[in-house]
């Protein structure tokens, strides 16, 4: 009985991946039959994605570091420090994304695309 869970998970995972690939292929074949190029619908590359992820990770790192210093300085108990960590991670991660948006907006305004 205990072997049924891994076997069931493997079979359902395989069926899900196979089903998704099958449906994507069927969609592309239908587009080709109608004379539509399937590659036309693909999005253009996003030049600021590295900046966005980089600033997000820097913000998360700063949030963890500031939360660590805050819990050490104020001698908060371990139960309460979890809230400080999650709060700082959210705030500084969000600030990283806001800075990324601001840099991207400045660049697009300079080029006249915004």
MMTF fields as JSON, N, C-alpha, C and O atoms, coordinates in Angstrom:
{
  "mmtfVersion": "1.0.0",
  "mmtfProducer": "UNKNOWN",
  "numBonds": 455,
  "numAtoms": 456,
  "numGroups": 114,
  "numChains": 1,
  "numModels": 1,
  "chainsPerModel": [1],
  "groupsPerChain": [114],
  "chainIdList": ["A"],
  "bondAtomList": [4, 2, 8, 6, 12, 10, 16, 14, 20, 18, 24, 22, 28, 26, 32, 30, 36, 34, 40, 38, 44, 42, 48, 46, 52, 50, 56, 54, 60, 58, 64, 62, 68, 66, 72, 70, 76, 74, 80, 78, 84, 82, 88, 86, 92, 90, 96, 94, 100, 98, 104, 102, 108, 106, 112, 110, 116, 114, 120, 118, 124, 122, 128, 126, 132, 130, 136, 134, 140, 138, 144, 142, 148, 146, 152, 150, 156, 154, 160, 158, 164, 162, 168, 166, 172, 170, 176, 174, 180, 178, 184, 182, 188, 186, 192, 190, 196, 194, 200, 198, 204, 202, 208, 206, 212, 210, 216, 214, 220, 218, 224, 222, 228, 226, 232, 230, 236, 234, 240, 238, 244, 242, 248, 246, 252, 250, 256, 254, 260, 258, 264, 262, 268, 266, 272, 270, 276, 274, 280, 278, 284, 282, 288, 286, 292, 290, 296, 294, 300, 298, 304, 302, 308, 306, 312, 310, 316, 314, 320, 318, 324, 322, 328, 326, 332, 330, 336, 334, 340, 338, 344, 342, 348, 346, 352, 350, 356, 354, 360, 358, 364, 362, 368, 366, 372, 370, 376, 374, 380, 378, 384, 382, 388, 386, 392, 390, 396, 394, 400, 398, 404, 402, 408, 406, 412, 410, 416, 414, 420, 418, 424, 422, 428, 426, 432, 430, 436, 434, 440, 438, 444, 442, 448, 446, 452, 450],
  "bondOrderList": [1, 1, 1, 1, 1, 1, 1, 1, 1, 1, 1, 1, 1, 1, 1, 1, 1, 1, 1, 1, 1, 1, 1, 1, 1, 1, 1, 1, 1, 1, 1, 1, 1, 1, 1, 1, 1, 1, 1, 1, 1, 1, 1, 1, 1, 1, 1, 1, 1, 1, 1, 1, 1, 1, 1, 1, 1, 1, 1, 1, 1, 1, 1, 1, 1, 1, 1, 1, 1, 1, 1, 1, 1, 1, 1, 1, 1, 1, 1, 1, 1, 1, 1, 1, 1, 1, 1, 1, 1, 1, 1, 1, 1, 1, 1, 1, 1, 1, 1, 1, 1, 1, 1, 1, 1, 1, 1, 1, 1, 1, 1, 1, 1],
  "groupList": [{"groupName": "UNK", "atomNameList": ["N", "CA", "C", "O"], "elementList": ["N", "C", "C", "O"], "formalChargeList": [0, 0, 0, 0], "bondAtomList": [1, 0, 2, 1, 3, 2], "bondOrderList": [1, 1, 2], "singleLetterCode": "X", "chemCompType": "L-PEPTIDE LINKING"}],
  "groupTypeList": [0, 0, 0, 0, 0, 0, 0, 0, 0, 0, 0, 0, 0, 0, 0, 0, 0, 0, 0, 0, 0, 0, 0, 0, 0, 0, 0, 0, 0, 0, 0, 0, 0, 0, 0, 0, 0, 0, 0, 0, 0, 0, 0, 0, 0, 0, 0, 0, 0, 0, 0, 0, 0, 0, 0, 0, 0, 0, 0, 0, 0, 0, 0, 0, 0, 0, 0, 0, 0, 0, 0, 0, 0, 0, 0, 0, 0, 0, 0, 0, 0, 0, 0, 0, 0, 0, 0, 0, 0, 0, 0, 0, 0, 0, 0, 0, 0, 0, 0, 0, 0, 0, 0, 0, 0, 0, 0, 0, 0, 0, 0, 0, 0, 0],
  "groupIdList": [1, 2, 3, 4, 5, 6, 7, 8, 9, 10, 11, 12, 13, 14, 15, 16, 17, 18, 19, 20, 21, 22, 23, 24, 25, 26, 27, 28, 29, 30, 31, 32, 33, 34, 35, 36, 37, 38, 39, 40, 41, 42, 43, 44, 45, 46, 47, 48, 49, 50, 51, 52, 53, 54, 55, 56, 57, 58, 59, 60, 61, 62, 63, 64, 65, 66, 67, 68, 69, 70, 71, 72, 73, 74, 75, 76, 77, 78, 79, 80, 81, 82, 83, 84, 85, 86, 87, 88, 89, 90, 91, 92, 93, 94, 95, 96, 97, 98, 99, 100, 101, 102, 103, 104, 105, 106, 107, 108, 109, 110, 111, 112, 113, 114],
  "secStructList": [7, 6, 6, 2, 2, 2, 2, 2, 2, 2, 2, 2, 2, 2, 2, 2, 2, 2, 2, 2, 2, 2, 2, 2, 2, 2, 2, 2, 2, 2, 2, 2, 2, 6, 6, 7, 7, 4, 4, 4, 4, 1, 7, 7, 7, 7, 6, 6, 2, 2, 2, 2, 2, 2, 2, 2, 2, 2, 2, 2, 2, 2, 2, 2, 2, 2, 2, 2, 2, 2, 2, 2, 2, 2, 6, 7, 7, 2, 2, 2, 2, 2, 2, 2, 2, 2, 2, 2, 2, 2, 2, 2, 2, 2, 2, 2, 2, 2, 2, 2, 2, 2, 2, 2, 2, 2, 2, 2, 2, 2, 2, 6, 7, 7],
  "xCoordList": [0.816, 0.0, 0.864, 0.504, 2.005, 2.844, 3.563, 4.108, 3.581, 4.217, 3.287, 3.729, 2.008, 1.049, 1.235, 1.018, 1.631, 1.775, 2.877, 2.608, 4.103, 5.12, 4.77, 5.035, 4.174, 3.791, 2.717, 2.778, 1.724, 0.647, 1.186, 0.785, 2.091, 2.676, 3.47, 3.388, 4.23, 5.01, 4.092, 4.325, 3.063, 2.154, 1.392, 1.265, 0.881, 0.134, 1.056, 0.654, 2.291, 3.243, 3.566, 3.599, 3.804, 4.085, 2.877, 3.034, 1.679, 0.471, 0.254, -0.182, 0.553, 0.384, 1.361, 0.962, 2.62, 3.614, 3.278, 3.364, 2.902, 2.525, 1.299, 1.258, 0.304, -0.903, -0.622, -1.166, 0.221, 0.558, 1.296, 0.962, 2.292, 3.033, 2.116, 2.236, 1.207, 0.274, -0.626, -0.842, -1.148, -2.038, -1.307, -1.858, -0.071, 0.71, 0.986, 0.874, 1.345, 1.606, 0.335, 0.378, -0.786, -2.055, -2.428, -2.945, -2.167, -2.442, -1.565, -2.052, -0.273, 0.623, 0.209, 0.26, -0.199, -0.644, -1.906, -2.051, -2.819, -4.028, -3.679, -4.295, -2.692, -2.275, -1.653, -1.902, -0.848, -0.218, -1.275, -1.167, -2.292, -3.364, -4.133, -4.624, -4.235, -4.951, -4.044, -4.505, -2.784, -1.861, -1.232, -0.726, -1.252, -0.664, 0.682, 0.812, 1.674, 2.994, 2.968, 2.704, 3.23, 3.175, 4.194, 3.989, 5.275, 6.296, 5.95, 6.632, 4.904, 4.508, 3.967, 4.089, 3.377, 2.777, 3.757, 3.376, 5.014, 5.987, 6.346, 6.404, 6.583, 6.891, 8.347, 9.201, 8.591, 9.941, 10.784, 10.231, 12.088, 12.926, 12.783, 12.602, 12.866, 12.711, 14.1, 14.757, 14.555, 15.935, 16.173, 17.32, 15.143, 15.339, 15.063, 15.002, 14.896, 14.563, 15.713, 15.472, 16.951, 18.105, 18.205, 18.494, 17.965, 17.982, 16.908, 17.15, 15.723, 14.61, 14.921, 14.721, 15.406, 15.717, 16.908, 16.934, 17.886, 19.048, 18.679, 19.107, 17.887, 17.485, 16.545, 16.561, 15.72, 14.862, 15.705, 15.444, 16.717, 17.567, 18.398, 18.611, 18.869, 19.596, 18.67, 19.072, 17.434, 16.464, 16.157, 16.056, 16.009, 15.755, 16.939, 16.763, 18.143, 19.337, 19.453, 19.774, 19.19, 19.215, 18.143, 18.371, 16.976, 15.901, 16.292, 16.028, 16.915, 17.348, 18.437, 18.429, 19.369, 20.455, 19.929, 20.337, 19.042, 18.481, 17.613, 17.602, 16.885, 16.088, 16.99, 16.661, 18.12, 19.065, 19.59, 19.595, 20.037, 20.542, 19.448, 19.718, 18.229, 17.12, 16.836, 16.636, 16.818, 16.538, 17.679, 17.441, 18.917, 20.049, 20.05, 20.236, 19.844, 19.918, 18.76, 18.967, 17.554, 16.387, 16.134, 15.237, 16.902, 16.77, 15.336, 14.765, 14.777, 13.418, 13.459, 14.439, 12.389, 12.341, 12.242, 11.928, 12.517, 12.535, 11.155, 11.059, 10.098, 8.749, 8.411, 7.762, 8.854, 8.559, 9.495, 9.139, 10.686, 11.647, 11.191, 11.613, 10.343, 9.837, 9.062, 9.198, 8.261, 7.491, 8.424, 8.174, 9.492, 10.455, 11.127, 11.28, 11.527, 12.169, 11.238, 11.63, 10.001, 9.073, 8.734, 8.603, 8.592, 8.296, 9.429, 9.201, 10.651, 11.802, 12.025, 12.357, 11.845, 12.008, 10.987, 11.332, 9.741, 8.707, 8.95, 8.807, 9.318, 9.532, 10.72, 10.608, 11.844, 13.034, 12.972, 13.544, 12.293, 12.071, 11.202, 11.476, 10.157, 9.3, 10.049, 9.854, 10.904, 11.707, 12.653, 12.879, 13.205, 14.056, 13.288, 13.813, 12.04, 11.221, 10.819, 10.735, 10.572, 10.237, 11.43, 11.267, 12.626, 13.84, 14.038, 14.416, 13.786, 13.903, 12.924, 13.287, 11.681, 10.689, 11.131, 10.988, 11.667, 12.078, 13.225, 13.223, 14.197, 15.329, 14.836, 15.246, 13.956, 13.422, 12.613, 12.708, 11.819, 11.011, 11.903, 11.637, 12.954, 13.889, 14.525, 14.636, 14.939, 15.585, 14.614, 14.981, 13.375, 12.385, 11.982, 11.738, 11.913, 11.603, 12.717, 12.458, 13.952, 15.097, 15.058, 15.427, 14.605, 14.505, 13.212, 13.07, 12.262, 11.011, 9.984, 9.114, 10.063, 9.147, 8.095, 7.256, 8.1, 7.166, 6.107, 5.237],
  "yCoordList": [-1.2, 0.0, 1.271, 2.269, 1.23, 2.42, 2.719, 3.811, 1.793, 2.007, 2.677, 3.099, 2.783, 3.371, 4.878, 5.406, 5.57, 7.031, 7.423, 8.24, 6.892, 7.285, 6.864, 7.598, 5.684, 5.226, 6.125, 6.489, 6.49, 7.366, 8.749, 9.328, 9.286, 10.601, 10.568, 11.496, 9.508, 9.403, 9.312, 9.991, 8.497, 8.32, 9.611, 9.997, 10.287, 11.53, 12.641, 13.441, 12.7, 13.7, 13.477, 14.424, 12.225, 11.899, 12.224, 12.774, 11.885, 12.156, 13.659, 14.103, 14.436, 15.881, 16.473, 17.284, 16.082, 16.603, 16.161, 16.96, 14.913, 14.416, 15.157, 15.519, 15.384, 16.089, 17.518, 17.986, 18.218, 19.598, 19.641, 20.451, 18.784, 18.748, 18.396, 18.97, 17.456, 17.05, 18.213, 18.446, 18.938, 20.052, 21.212, 21.86, 21.479, 22.543, 22.172, 23.017, 20.914, 20.46, 20.535, 20.927, 20.154, 20.203, 21.647, 21.91, 22.571, 23.978, 24.504, 25.215, 24.153, 24.596, 24.02, 24.721, 22.753, 22.14, 22.822, 23.0, 23.205, 23.908, 25.282, 25.733, 25.946, 27.249, 27.098, 27.919, 26.06, 25.831, 25.523, 25.992, 24.744, 24.412, 25.652, 25.717, 26.634, 27.869, 28.897, 29.98, 28.58, 29.483, 30.517, 31.532, 30.287, 31.216, 30.656, 29.463, 31.524, 31.107, 31.026, 32.04, 29.868, 29.752, 30.614, 30.946, 30.978, 31.779, 33.26, 34.026, 33.689, 35.098, 35.517, 36.684, 34.605, 34.93, 34.992, 35.349, 34.651, 34.68, 36.114, 36.984, 36.34, 37.693, 38.047, 37.176, 39.326, 39.823, 39.662, 39.572, 39.623, 39.507, 40.73, 41.852, 40.494, 41.572, 41.978, 41.211, 43.186, 43.559, 43.832, 43.776, 44.123, 44.507, 43.369, 43.606, 42.155, 41.05, 40.748, 40.422, 40.849, 40.611, 41.691, 41.402, 42.932, 44.031, 43.824, 44.024, 43.422, 43.228, 42.124, 42.311, 40.984, 39.887, 40.237, 39.879, 40.93, 41.325, 42.247, 42.037, 43.269, 44.194, 43.536, 43.878, 42.588, 41.849, 41.033, 41.035, 40.334, 39.528, 40.4, 40.028, 41.551, 42.464, 42.971, 43.069, 43.292, 43.742, 42.664, 42.949, 41.427, 40.325, 40.115, 39.888, 40.192, 40.044, 41.15, 40.888, 42.392, 43.505, 43.339, 43.646, 42.853, 42.628, 41.6, 41.796, 40.51, 39.487, 40.039, 39.774, 40.801, 41.366, 42.363, 42.318, 43.248, 44.235, 43.554, 43.967, 42.512, 41.775, 41.097, 41.063, 40.561, 39.931, 40.944, 40.687, 42.11, 43.14, 43.637, 43.902, 43.765, 44.23, 43.241, 43.643, 41.958, 40.968, 40.856, 40.566, 41.082, 41.024, 42.241, 42.108, 43.422, 44.656, 44.738, 45.103, 44.405, 44.542, 43.313, 43.33, 42.249, 40.998, 40.468, 40.114, 40.426, 39.905, 38.388, 37.752, 37.81, 36.349, 35.705, 36.361, 34.415, 33.698, 33.68, 33.741, 33.597, 33.588, 34.914, 34.943, 36.006, 37.32, 37.681, 38.49, 37.089, 37.441, 36.953, 37.503, 35.936, 35.454, 36.558, 36.733, 37.294, 38.401, 39.493, 40.088, 39.758, 40.779, 40.347, 41.152, 39.083, 38.587, 38.683, 39.193, 38.193, 38.243, 39.682, 39.994, 40.549, 41.954, 42.622, 43.302, 42.425, 43.047, 42.469, 43.202, 41.168, 40.558, 41.144, 41.476, 41.273, 41.836, 43.292, 43.7, 44.073, 45.513, 45.749, 46.497, 45.127, 45.393, 44.716, 45.229, 43.583, 42.987, 43.896, 44.088, 44.454, 45.404, 46.662, 47.186, 47.153, 48.336, 48.051, 48.918, 46.838, 46.467, 46.488, 46.938, 46.001, 46.022, 47.444, 47.766, 48.296, 49.694, 50.404, 51.165, 50.164, 50.768, 50.263, 51.033, 48.979, 48.425, 49.107, 49.45, 49.307, 49.992, 51.413, 51.89, 52.1, 53.483, 53.586, 54.477, 52.683, 52.695, 52.4, 53.062, 51.408, 51.063, 52.217, 52.498, 52.889, 54.016, 55.174, 55.803, 55.448, 56.518, 56.217, 57.106, 54.982, 54.599, 54.699, 55.168, 54.256, 54.321, 55.768, 56.111, 56.613, 58.022, 58.704, 59.558, 58.331, 58.927, 58.54, 59.331, 57.306, 56.833, 57.286, 57.137, 57.841, 58.323, 57.218, 57.379, 56.111, 54.995, 54.895, 53.996, 55.777, 55.63, 56.68, 56.701],
  "zCoordList": [0.0, 0.0, 0.0, -0.625, 0.704, 0.789, -0.523, -0.681, -1.453, -2.75, -3.745, -4.813, -3.413, -4.349, -4.517, -5.608, -3.464, -3.545, -4.532, -5.412, -4.44, -5.422, -6.847, -7.799, -6.991, -8.327, -8.907, -10.082, -8.087, -8.549, -8.902, -9.912, -8.08, -8.374, -9.681, -10.485, -9.888, -11.123, -12.335, -13.335, -12.263, -13.399, -13.695, -14.857, -12.653, -12.895, -13.396, -14.241, -12.883, -13.38, -14.847, -15.633, -15.216, -16.609, -17.492, -18.582, -17.024, -17.802, -17.975, -19.037, -16.946, -17.042, -18.059, -18.895, -17.999, -18.945, -20.366, -21.298, -20.537, -21.855, -22.391, -23.567, -21.535, -21.964, -22.386, -23.386, -21.638, -21.988, -23.319, -24.184, -23.494, -24.765, -25.938, -27.02, -25.719, -26.766, -27.174, -28.363, -26.194, -26.51, -27.179, -28.069, -26.76, -27.403, -28.853, -29.741, -29.102, -30.462, -31.314, -32.48, -30.716, -31.448, -31.798, -32.884, -30.888, -31.145, -32.29, -33.169, -32.276, -33.342, -34.691, -35.702, -34.722, -35.977, -36.51, -37.72, -35.611, -36.039, -36.608, -37.574, -36.01, -36.533, -37.916, -38.799, -38.111, -39.413, -40.468, -41.601, -40.115, -41.061, -41.502, -42.629, -40.612, -40.952, -41.619, -41.981, -41.785, -42.471, -41.554, -42.031, -40.28, -39.318, -38.879, -38.603, -38.819, -38.35, -36.823, -36.177, -36.224, -34.763, -34.03, -32.863, -34.684, -34.022, -33.988, -33.308, -34.704, -34.686, -33.329, -32.957, -32.59, -31.307, -30.157, -29.042, -30.404, -29.323, -28.981, -29.85, -27.706, -27.259, -27.568, -27.732, -27.639, -27.896, -26.633, -25.537, -26.763, -25.568, -24.668, -25.142, -23.381, -22.405, -21.917, -21.212, -22.289, -21.971, -20.486, -20.043, -19.71, -18.317, -17.342, -16.135, -17.824, -16.932, -15.975, -14.813, -16.439, -15.561, -14.495, -13.334, -14.889, -13.924, -12.866, -11.676, -13.306, -12.381, -11.375, -10.175, -11.845, -10.936, -10.047, -8.87, -10.607, -9.819, -8.678, -7.543, -8.968, -7.919, -6.914, -5.731, -7.382, -6.46, -5.487, -4.284, -6.004, -5.13, -4.19, -3.036, -4.665, -3.786, -2.683, -1.524, -3.047, -2.052, -1.028, 0.165, -1.487, -0.552, 0.385, 1.582, -0.167, 0.662, 1.7, 2.859, 1.284, 2.234, 3.301, 4.471, 2.895, 3.855, 4.898, 6.085, 4.481, 5.435, 6.355, 7.557, 5.792, 6.586, 7.622, 8.783, 7.219, 8.141, 9.193, 10.353, 8.792, 9.766, 10.791, 11.977, 10.35, 11.271, 12.276, 13.48, 11.775, 12.673, 13.615, 14.787, 13.124, 13.956, 15.08, 16.226, 14.761, 15.81, 16.814, 17.987, 16.37, 17.303, 18.222, 19.432, 17.653, 18.439, 19.438, 20.595, 19.003, 19.879, 20.738, 21.581, 20.544, 21.31, 21.286, 22.317, 20.08, 19.884, 20.014, 19.626, 20.561, 20.693, 19.318, 18.325, 19.284, 18.008, 17.346, 16.121, 18.138, 17.565, 16.896, 15.851, 17.503, 16.94, 15.791, 14.933, 15.768, 14.722, 13.346, 12.328, 13.302, 12.016, 11.308, 10.097, 12.046, 11.462, 10.956, 9.907, 11.69, 11.258, 9.959, 9.04, 9.879, 8.662, 7.46, 6.41, 7.608, 6.476, 6.097, 4.914, 7.074, 6.776, 6.014, 5.013, 6.493, 5.823, 4.431, 3.499, 4.286, 2.966, 1.994, 0.86, 2.426, 1.553, 1.208, 0.055, 2.214, 1.985, 1.061, 0.089, 1.351, 0.545, -0.826, -1.787, -0.93, -2.248, -3.103, -4.288, -2.508, -3.22, -3.613, -4.71, -2.725, -3.063, -4.227, -5.071, -4.273, -5.404, -6.712, -7.73, -6.699, -7.916, -8.298, -9.484, -7.306, -7.601, -8.226, -9.18, -7.7, -8.283, -9.707, -10.59, -9.937, -11.289, -12.238, -13.364, -11.79, -12.62, -12.905, -14.031, -11.904, -12.077, -13.089, -13.937, -13.002, -13.944, -15.363, -16.316, -15.498, -16.814, -17.396, -18.591, -16.564, -17.035, -17.488, -18.512, -16.727, -17.112, -18.467, -19.311, -18.676, -19.918, -21.094, -22.172, -20.88, -21.97, -22.276, -23.433, -21.249, -21.499, -22.274, -23.121, -21.987, -22.703, -24.171, -25.039, -24.45, -25.835, -26.509, -27.723, -25.741, -26.294, -26.544, -27.4, -25.824, -26.029, -24.942, -25.002, -23.95, -22.837, -22.863, -21.993]
}
